[in-house]
């Protein structure tokens, strides 16, 4: 992440209104967090890569962090289980905005996913889009 983006994020998160807004969003999304992904979600053999930020040091109230962590664990587990061709990639030194914090790791994962696709994968995706 660039210094300018990091400074803007720090400035934004230092304002009480940021946390009030976040708390209001979380409170209104209880249904979403209660069941982030249906237990029977299935993507078949669709290639799926999930990039997960590890060691997040977020400055948020403990209750918000607890709720978010529980939802994140459940969501990640169900997404990974939904595809027979899934891969979970842990990304260090990253926040929820992995693409900003570690763009090279995101680009490498996308390139690896594209390289793993077969002609059959591409045809299947095309046929499903029709």
C-alpha angles and dihedrals in degrees: 000000000000120000090245093054091045091050092049092050092049091048092049093048092049090066118091090221090065091059093042089053092047092049091050091050092050092048092051093047099056091122091054092050093044090065110010095175125008112257090234095050110140132186094172110210095341108140108247131181119187116195111204125193110226129197093023111183100196122174101225136121111281094243092055091047091050094050092046093047093051092049092046093052093049093045094049093047093051095044092051091047091050095071129052087210100050129136128192114210119193113212118199125211093023138120126207085288094070091159089061097040100041108015093159092057091049092049091048091051092049091048091049091049092050091048090053093057119106128207087256090056092053093047091048092051091047092050093048090051092057 
